[in-house]
Amino acid sequence: MKHKEYPLLEYDASVPAVIEPSRVVDDIGAPEHCVLCFFGEVIQDLKQKEKLRKIAHQKWEDADRPVYEMDFNGYPLVVFQSPVGASIAAAMLEELIARGCRKFMACGSAGVLDQNIVVGRIIIPSIAVRDEGTSYHYMPPGREIAMGSKVVGMIEEVLNELGVDYLKGKTWTTDAPYRETREKIDLRRAEGCLTVEMETAAFLSVAKFRGIEFGQLLYAGDDISGSVWDAREWHSKKSVRSRLFELAAEICLRL
């Protein structure tokens, strides 16, 4: 391949890579539907209620992450607590695909770029600005990546059916939460971003590269639109977080 000015522009679509997920983890014939949940307390609550059964674990240097299966509305569903950050979250998604999962929903929180988006508001991140590094190893260089129209349609169908109020729009995926400067925030807001988070662009890129279905729900958390960061106690919204998991599970099983 040709040398580029910047390494992230040297996209290579070659398959297989030297280390393929299928060579690292076993295909256990896991259920095809999987929810990636960022909320640790939701996972713990399901465990305490004995709703989760461990079917595998994904061991990396920093942690041993269990893969669970549960019954949701009479159907098998894989549940996995996703780590934060594009590179490791994408790697965990890769391994879950290798284990047999094919249809995914993720649920998490995001900062907002508009203070009028109230805490707890549900958001469909239908497009992600690729301001991280992982997606450039799965897709040619580009500014944005979109969620599949079929998945977006199903998310909207379920939310409308259940009478859930939501926003749909663009999110800003960044690797550096401590480098969200005023000028960058203003730039992202000007191009239409509602939220900022650390994984969506990477998730969508892996999904397109591997040919699987992936969707995501976010809820509005902290506010970075003002002169001072406002946490808005977003971690305390336990009922919102639990509800978002249930919505993600319902949508996932319909994909």
N, C-alpha and C positions, 0 to 999 in steps of 0.2 A: 504494500500500500504506500501511497505517497505521503511524505512528511508535510504536515501543515504548520502554519505559524503557531497555532495553539493546540495542545494535545486533545482538548475536548472536541475539536473539529475532525479528528481522525477516526470517524465512525467506521466500524468493520462489522458487516452482517454475517460473517462466517459462522457456520455451525457444523460440528460442535466446537465449543470452546475447550481449552485444555482441561478445565474443571467444569463438568456439566452437573447440574443438580441430581440428575438420574444416576450418576456414578457415586454420589455422596450419601443419598438417602434412599431407602427402599420404597418402591411403590406398594403400599399396603392396601390398595383398593379402597381408599378412603371415600366416603360419600362425596358426590360431586359438588354439593353446596357448602360454602364456607363463609362464616362471618369473621372478619378481622376486627376485633374490638380493642380500642385503646384504653378502656376504662377498667383499671385493676379491681375496683370495688365491685363492679358488675360481675366480673369473673369470680371473685371471692364469694359473692352472694349465691351464685349458681352452684359453687362447690359446696357451700354450707348446706344448701337445700338438697344436696346429693343428686343434682341434675346432670352433672358432668362425669364422663367416663374417659380416663386417659387412654389414648390409643397409640401415642408415639411421643417422642420428644425431639426437639431440634437443638442440638448442643453446639454452642460456639464457645470461644474462649471466655466471654464475659458472663454467660448464663446458660442454663439448661431450661429451655422453654417447652412446656408441655403442649401437646396437641390433644384437644378434647373432642368428644362426640356427645351430642345430646339429642333427645327427642323434642322436636318443636312442632306443635300442632299435628302430631302423628307422623312426622317425617324426620329422617336422620339429618343432622346438621353438624358440621365441624365448626368448632369455636376455638379461636386462637387469639391470645393477647398480643397484639402487634407492638414491637418496640418503636420508639420515636426516632425519626431520622430517615431520610430517603434511602441511603445505601443498605442499612441493616433491614429496614422494613421490606425493601425490594427483594433482598436475599431470602427472607423468610417466606415471602410470597412464592418465590421460585421453588423452594423446597416443598411447599404445600401443593403446588402444581405437580411436582414430581411424585408426590404421594397419592395423587389421583383426583384432587379437587379441580373443578373446571369452571365453577360459577361462584363469584365472590361479591360480597358487599363489605365495605369497611364503614365503621362509625367512629367519629372522633370529634374533637373541638377545633376551633380556629379563632385567631384574632380577627377583629373586624377593622376595616378601613373607613367606616362610617359609623359615628356614634349613635345614629338613629336606628341602627340594627340592634334591637334589644337583646340582652343576654337570654340565651335559650332558643332563639329563633332558628328554625331548621333551614339549612341551605343545601342545595344540590350543586356541587362544584362541577359544572358541565364542561368547563374548559380550564386548563391549568397553564399558567405562565411558567416556563421551564428555567427557573433561576436556581437550579441545583445541578449536580454533576451526574447523577446516576442515569437519568433518562438519555443522556448523550451516548451511552454505551448500548442502548437498545433501539434508538431511532436516529435517523440522520439529524444533523443540527437544525434547529428551528426554534421559533419563539414560543409557540404554544402547542398543546396537545389536547384533543377533545375526547370526552367520554363517548362511547358508542351510542348512536341514536336510539337503538333498540332498548338499551339499558336505561337511558334517560327517560324514555317513554314509559317503561315499566315502573320506574321510581315515581314518576308523576301520577301514573294511574293509581297506584296503591295509596299514595298520600291524599289524592283527591277523593278516592273511595272512602277513606277513613276520616275525611274532614280535617286533615292536618294542614295548617297554614305553613307556607314555605316560600323561600326565595330561590331563584335559580340564576347562576351567573359564574363569573370568572373568579378563580382563586390564584394566588401568588404562592408558588412553592419555592422555598428558600432553604439553603443549608445553614444559614447563619442568623439565628434569631437575635443575636446581640449586635448585628450590623444592619438592622432595619432603620436606616437613617431617614430623616425628614424628607430629603430630596427623593430618595427611592420610594418612600411611601406615597409621596405626591405623584410620582411618575406612574406607579402601579394603579393608583386610584384614577388617574387621567385615562389609562387604557382600559378601565372598566372593572378592575378587581374589587370584589366585595370583601374577600377574606385573605388571610395569610396563614400558611401552615407549612409542614416540612416533608410531606410524602406524596401528595396526589399526583404530581407529574411523573414521578418514578413508578407508582402503581400502574398508571395508565399506559406507560411505555412498556413495562414488562408484559402487561395484558395483551397489548397489540403484537408484541414480538412473539409471544407464545401462543397466540390465537385463542385466548380464553375470554370469558365475559367478566367485566369488573365494573362495579358501581360504588359510589360512596355517598354517605350523608355526613354533614358536619352540623354542629350547633354553634351559634355565635357565643364566643367567650370574651376574652379581654379586648380592650379597645386601644388601638395605637393611632387613632386619627387625630388626637389632640396634641398639645405641646408636652404633656406628661402622660406616660403610660398609665392606664387605668385597668387593674386586674379584674375589677367588677365581680370579685369572688366567684369566678366561673367554675372553679373546682367543686364548689359546694352544691351545685345544681344536680343533686343525685337523682331526683325523679326524672329530670330531662335526660340524663345519661342512660338510665335504665330504659326509658321509653324509646330512646334512639336505637338501642340494641334490639329491642323487640321489633321496631319498624324495619331495621336492616335485615333481621332474620326473616320476616314476612316477605319482604321484597326479594331476598335472595332465593327463597324457595319457589318463587314464581318465574325466575329467569330461565 
